[in-house]
Amino acid sequence: MAVKKWVPIVAGIVIFVVIVGLGLIAGLVVMVKRQVNVQTVASAEAGEAQFQQQLARFAGQKALIELPEEGRDVEPVVHREMATHETGRVSAVQVWVWVPRDRRLVRFTLPMWTLRLGGNGPIELHTGEGSFRTMTLKVTAEDVDRSGPGLVLEHTGRRGERLLVWSE
Protein backbone atom coordinates (compact mmCIF):
# COMPACT_ATOMS: atom_id res chain seq x y z
CA MET A 1 0.00 0.00 0.00
CA ALA A 2 2.80 2.45 0.85
CA VAL A 3 4.36 1.95 -2.58
CA LYS A 4 1.22 3.15 -4.34
CA LYS A 5 1.41 6.54 -2.56
CA TRP A 6 4.84 7.24 -4.12
CA VAL A 7 3.83 6.49 -7.70
CA PRO A 8 1.90 9.77 -8.27
CA ILE A 9 4.65 11.76 -6.52
CA VAL A 10 7.40 10.30 -8.71
CA ALA A 11 5.25 10.71 -11.84
CA GLY A 12 4.59 14.35 -10.90
CA ILE A 13 8.31 15.02 -10.39
CA VAL A 14 9.16 13.41 -13.74
CA ILE A 15 6.47 15.42 -15.54
CA PHE A 16 7.68 18.63 -13.86
CA VAL A 17 11.31 17.99 -14.90
CA VAL A 18 10.26 17.27 -18.50
CA ILE A 19 8.17 20.47 -18.70
CA VAL A 20 10.97 22.60 -17.24
CA GLY A 21 13.50 20.98 -19.61
CA LEU A 22 11.31 21.66 -22.65
CA GLY A 23 10.85 25.26 -21.49
CA LEU A 24 14.62 25.74 -21.19
CA ILE A 25 15.20 24.28 -24.65
CA ALA A 26 12.47 26.50 -26.16
CA GLY A 27 13.98 29.55 -24.44
CA LEU A 28 17.42 28.70 -25.81
CA VAL A 29 16.04 28.32 -29.34
CA VAL A 30 14.30 31.71 -29.12
CA MET A 31 17.48 33.35 -27.80
CA VAL A 32 19.63 31.91 -30.60
CA LYS A 33 17.10 32.91 -33.29
CA ARG A 34 17.18 36.49 -32.01
CA GLN A 35 20.98 36.62 -31.99
CA VAL A 36 21.68 35.14 -35.45
CA ASN A 37 20.99 37.00 -38.69
CA VAL A 38 21.72 35.24 -41.99
CA GLN A 39 21.41 37.51 -45.01
CA THR A 40 21.78 36.63 -48.68
CA VAL A 41 22.96 39.75 -50.47
CA ALA A 42 22.13 40.71 -54.05
CA SER A 43 25.73 40.63 -55.25
CA ALA A 44 29.16 39.69 -53.98
CA GLU A 45 30.20 43.34 -54.31
CA ALA A 46 27.35 44.48 -52.03
CA GLY A 47 28.28 41.93 -49.38
CA GLU A 48 31.95 42.82 -49.58
CA ALA A 49 31.04 46.51 -49.26
CA GLN A 50 29.01 45.84 -46.09
CA PHE A 51 31.86 43.81 -44.64
CA GLN A 52 34.46 46.47 -45.54
CA GLN A 53 32.29 49.21 -44.04
CA GLN A 54 32.16 47.32 -40.74
CA LEU A 55 35.89 46.57 -40.89
CA ALA A 56 36.66 50.27 -41.46
CA ARG A 57 35.47 50.97 -37.91
CA PHE A 58 38.59 49.22 -36.68
CA ALA A 59 41.14 50.88 -38.98
CA GLY A 60 44.49 51.12 -37.25
CA GLN A 61 43.59 48.70 -34.45
CA LYS A 62 45.61 45.58 -33.80
CA ALA A 63 43.51 42.44 -33.36
CA LEU A 64 43.75 40.58 -30.07
CA ILE A 65 44.12 37.29 -32.01
CA GLU A 66 46.03 36.85 -35.27
CA LEU A 67 45.38 33.58 -37.10
CA PRO A 68 47.99 32.22 -39.50
CA GLU A 69 47.20 31.88 -43.18
CA GLU A 70 45.46 28.64 -44.06
CA GLY A 71 47.83 25.85 -44.96
CA ARG A 72 50.60 27.16 -42.72
CA ASP A 73 51.32 25.10 -39.63
CA VAL A 74 51.97 28.08 -37.38
CA GLU A 75 50.38 28.78 -34.02
CA PRO A 76 48.01 31.75 -33.70
CA VAL A 77 49.36 34.86 -31.99
CA VAL A 78 47.50 36.30 -29.00
CA HIS A 79 48.50 39.83 -28.04
CA ARG A 80 48.29 39.55 -24.27
CA GLU A 81 49.75 43.00 -23.81
CA MET A 82 46.32 44.34 -24.85
CA ALA A 83 44.56 42.66 -21.91
CA THR A 84 45.11 45.49 -19.43
CA HIS A 85 41.57 46.68 -18.63
CA GLU A 86 39.29 45.83 -15.71
CA THR A 87 36.86 43.01 -16.39
CA GLY A 88 33.20 43.80 -16.94
CA ARG A 89 33.66 46.41 -19.69
CA VAL A 90 32.69 44.05 -22.52
CA SER A 91 29.00 43.16 -22.75
CA ALA A 92 28.92 41.25 -26.06
CA VAL A 93 31.04 39.80 -28.82
CA GLN A 94 29.88 40.43 -32.39
CA VAL A 95 30.77 37.95 -35.14
CA TRP A 96 30.41 38.55 -38.88
CA VAL A 97 31.13 35.85 -41.46
CA TRP A 98 31.13 36.73 -45.17
CA VAL A 99 30.98 33.87 -47.68
CA PRO A 100 31.25 35.44 -51.18
CA ARG A 101 30.68 32.18 -53.05
CA ASP A 102 27.18 31.88 -51.50
CA ARG A 103 26.67 35.66 -51.19
CA ARG A 104 25.86 35.02 -47.54
CA LEU A 105 26.56 37.38 -44.67
CA VAL A 106 26.06 35.83 -41.24
CA ARG A 107 25.94 38.10 -38.21
CA PHE A 108 25.46 37.06 -34.64
CA THR A 109 25.92 38.41 -31.16
CA LEU A 110 27.29 36.43 -28.26
CA PRO A 111 26.48 37.99 -24.90
CA MET A 112 29.60 37.93 -22.75
CA TRP A 113 27.87 35.84 -20.11
CA THR A 114 27.52 32.98 -22.61
CA LEU A 115 31.28 32.96 -23.14
CA ARG A 116 31.83 32.91 -19.39
CA LEU A 117 29.56 29.86 -19.03
CA GLY A 118 32.32 27.70 -20.48
CA GLY A 119 34.59 28.56 -17.56
CA ASN A 120 37.97 30.10 -18.09
CA GLY A 121 39.34 27.41 -20.40
CA PRO A 122 40.98 28.17 -23.73
CA ILE A 123 38.82 28.64 -26.81
CA GLU A 124 39.03 25.89 -29.45
CA LEU A 125 38.79 26.78 -33.13
CA HIS A 126 38.07 24.12 -35.74
CA THR A 127 39.41 25.18 -39.10
CA GLY A 128 37.68 24.24 -42.32
CA GLU A 129 34.53 22.25 -42.89
CA GLY A 130 35.15 18.62 -42.01
CA SER A 131 38.72 19.46 -41.11
CA PHE A 132 40.51 17.52 -38.41
CA ARG A 133 42.85 20.39 -37.66
CA THR A 134 41.95 22.06 -34.40
CA MET A 135 43.67 25.14 -33.07
CA THR A 136 43.47 25.68 -29.36
CA LEU A 137 43.70 29.40 -28.87
CA LYS A 138 45.41 30.19 -25.64
CA VAL A 139 42.84 32.92 -25.04
CA THR A 140 39.93 32.84 -22.62
CA ALA A 141 36.72 34.80 -22.19
CA GLU A 142 38.48 36.78 -19.46
CA ASP A 143 41.28 37.74 -21.89
CA VAL A 144 38.68 39.07 -24.34
CA ASP A 145 36.99 40.99 -21.53
CA ARG A 146 40.29 42.42 -20.25
CA SER A 147 41.30 43.58 -23.74
CA GLY A 148 38.27 45.89 -23.67
CA PRO A 149 35.96 46.84 -26.52
CA GLY A 150 37.59 46.59 -29.95
CA LEU A 151 38.86 44.26 -32.65
CA VAL A 152 39.30 40.65 -31.53
CA LEU A 153 39.94 38.82 -34.83
CA GLU A 154 40.00 39.56 -38.55
CA HIS A 155 40.79 36.73 -40.94
CA THR A 156 40.47 35.93 -44.65
CA GLY A 157 40.24 32.32 -45.83
CA ARG A 158 41.68 30.79 -48.99
CA ARG A 159 38.44 31.05 -50.94
CA GLY A 160 37.76 34.64 -49.89
CA GLU A 161 35.69 33.87 -46.80
CA ARG A 162 36.03 36.63 -44.24
CA LEU A 163 35.68 36.54 -40.48
CA LEU A 164 35.40 39.61 -38.27
CA VAL A 165 35.03 39.42 -34.50
CA TRP A 166 34.88 42.40 -32.18
CA SER A 167 33.83 43.10 -28.61
CA GLU A 168 31.63 45.93 -27.42
N, C-alpha and C positions, 0 to 999 in steps of 0.2 A: 504494500500500500504506500509506503513512504517513497518508493521509487517513482510512482506515478505523479507525485507532487512536483518533482524536479523536471519532468519532461516539458511542461509548458514554460518553465523558467529558462531552461537551456534553449528551447526553440525561440523564445522571445529575444534572448541575448544574440543568438545567431542571426535572426532577422534584423535586429538593430545594427549589428556589425556590417552586414551586407548593405543595408540602406546607407549607412554613413560612408562606407567604401565607395559605393556608386556615386554618392554626392561629391566626394573628394575627386573622383575621376572626372566627373562632369565639370566641376569647377576648374580643374587643370586644363581640360580641353578648351573651355571658354577663354581662360587666361592666355593660352598659347595662340588661339585664333585672333585675339585682339592684338597680340604683340608682333605677329608675322604678317608682312604685306608682300605678296608676290605680284609683280607687274610685268606684263608683256608689252614692250614698247613698240612703236610703229616701225622704227628703223634702228639699226645698230648705231648709227650716228647720234640719234636722239638719246639712246641709253648711255652711250659714252659721254655725251655732253652733260647729262645729269650726274654721272659719276664724277666727272672732272670738276663740275661746279662744287660738289660736296668736298672733294679732295682739296680744292683751292682754299677752303677754310683753314687748312692746316699747313699752308705754305710756310716753309722755313722751320717747321717743327721736326725734331728727331723722334722717330717712333720708339716706343718702349721696347718693342720686339722687332728684330730684323730676321726674316726667314731667308735661308739661302735659296739660290736659284734651283729650280727643279732639276734633278739629275745629278746634282753635286752632293756628295756625301760629307757635308759640313754641318756642324751643329749650329742652331740658331743663336743669335746674340741677344742677350737681354741687358739693357742699359740700366743697371741697378742704381747708378748715380742719380737717376731721375726720381727715385722713390724716396723723397725727402719730406713729403707733406704729412700732416696729421691724417689719421684715418677718418672716414666719415664724410669726406668732401665729395666723393663720387656716388651718385644715386643710381646710375644706369650705364650700361655699355651698349652702344649702338653698333650693329653689324650690317654692312652692305656687301652683297655679292653680285657682281655683274658677269653674266654669261653671254657674250656677244653672239655665239653660234645659235643660241635659242632666243636671242633678244629678250632675255629675262633678267629683271632686276629684283633681287630679293632683299628686303629690308626687315630687320627685326630688332627688338629692344630686349635686352636682358636686364631686369632689375638687379641691382648689386646684391640684394639679399639672396637671389637664386644662386649666384656664384659662391656666396659664403656657405650655402647649404652643403656643398661638397667638402667642407672642412678647409684646411689650409694646405692641402696637398698640391703637387704640381699639376699643371694643365696638360692633358695629352692631346696631340693633334695628329689625326690620321690623314696622310697625304694621298690624294688621288682616289678615284672611285675604284673600289675593289683592291686597293693597294695594301700590301702587307707592311709597308714601311710606316712606322709610327715614330713621331718625334715627341719626346717628353720635354716640354718646355719647363725650364727650371724657374717658372714664374707662378705665383699664386694669386688668388683673389686679393689678398692683402697688398701684394706688390702693385697691382693695378690701382687699388684704392690709394696707396701712398704716393703713386706717381701723379695723382691729381687729374683733373679734367684735361683732356687732350688726346693726341694721336697715340694709339696703342699699337696698331699694325697696319701696314699697307704692303700688299703683295700682288704681283702679276704672274699668272701661270703661263705655261708653255703655249697654250692655245688662245691666249688673250683674256682668260678669265681674270677678274680683278676682285680683290678682297680688301675692304676698308673697315677697320675697327677703331672706334674711339670711345672715350669715356666722357660723361658729362655729369 
